[in-house]
Amino acid sequence: MNLIIHDLNEREWTAISEKYKGWEIISDNGTIKPCVGCFGCWLKDPGQCVMKDGYNRMGALIHKADEVVVVSRYTYGGFSSFVKNVFDRSIGWVLPFFEVYEGEMHHKKRYPEDKPFTFIFRGSFFTEDEKQKAKTYVEAVCRNFRGRVVDVRFEEALDSGTPKKAVECDSDRIILLNGSLRGDNANSRKFLDKLSGSLGREPEIINLSSYLTRMDDLVQILLSAKTVVLGMPSGDRVSALTTALAILACNCFRKVPRSVRIF
């Protein structure tokens, strides 16, 4: 069995789907949930994620695959939020224990295998520096997952266009964005509630969990603010949630915000 993980839209997938006829296909159907770092795939149900949203067996799928191809839009030096999310949800493929590997601390293998990965980044007008950053990124991903990079390719996306121009925002709006999936019950939310009383004027507090399937809507809201404060739980590894927050922040930078703070 061969496996392809991609974030292509319907038109882009149709253009290349014939190449992957008979492959196991993982794509974005809008239902994937971010990894919450609960260790369930290591302690409760080894090798499988406890969130049953259709992406809970990613570790097993990677293990069974003879070859893995990853197609992702080039996003700030690495994967898109969806593809990063898929890899986060695949952490059960390795063990929770650590060992020194190639001079670095990494997870131990669950399976005695050397999985081959091919990465295809899609975007527009790639510079040599961007290509190098992407190669360094996937090498680090595979080193941690104990896989092997076979090839890294770069392709022009079908919908490539000119970059958006920065937009200056004149609004006095303040938004406090709670990055915890626990929403109103999170310590991050309690911290932002307390912070809101010291800002001099009434801010708007938003839970990221309410926008997991509506990121574009959230970006538009953040673009309208003069000040954005990101409150999020800390963790021992970068999650898809943190990646999404970073992408949202970078989208805000297009409008030259006067203040973006991360706590």
Stockholm file with secondary structure:
# STOCKHOLM 1.0

chainA/1-263         MNLIIHDLNEREWTAISEKYKGWEIISDNGTIKPCVGCFGCWLKDPGQCVMKDGYNRMGALIHKADEVVVVSRYTYGGFSSFVKNVFDRSIGWVLPFFEVYEGEMHHKKRYPEDKPFTFIFRGSFFTEDEKQKAKTYVEAVCRNFRGRVVDVRFEEALDSGTPKKAVECDSDRIILLNGSLRGDNANSRKFLDKLSGSLGREPEIINLSSYLTRMDDLVQILLSAKTVVLGMPSGDRVSALTTALAILACNCFRKVPRSVRIF
#=GR chainA/1-263 SS CEEEEECCCHHHHHHHGGGGTTSEEECCCSCCCCCCCCCHHHHTSTTSCSCCSSCTTHHHHHHHCSEEEEEEECBTTBCCHHHHHHHHTTGGGEEEEEEEETTEEEEEESSSCCCEEEEEEEESSCCHHHHHHHHHHHHHHHHHHTCEEEEEEEEECTTCCCCCCCCCCCCCCEEEEECCTTGGGSHHHHHHHHHHTTSSSCCEEEEGGGGTTCHHHHHHHHHTCSEEEEECCCCSSCCHHHHHHHHHHHHHHTTCCSEEEEC
#=GC SS_cons         CEEEEECCCHHHHHHHGGGGTTSEEECCCSCCCCCCCCCHHHHTSTTSCSCCSSCTTHHHHHHHCSEEEEEEECBTTBCCHHHHHHHHTTGGGEEEEEEEETTEEEEEESSSCCCEEEEEEEESSCCHHHHHHHHHHHHHHHHHHTCEEEEEEEEECTTCCCCCCCCCCCCCCEEEEECCTTGGGSHHHHHHHHHHTTSSSCCEEEEGGGGTTCHHHHHHHHHTCSEEEEECCCCSSCCHHHHHHHHHHHHHHTTCCSEEEEC
//
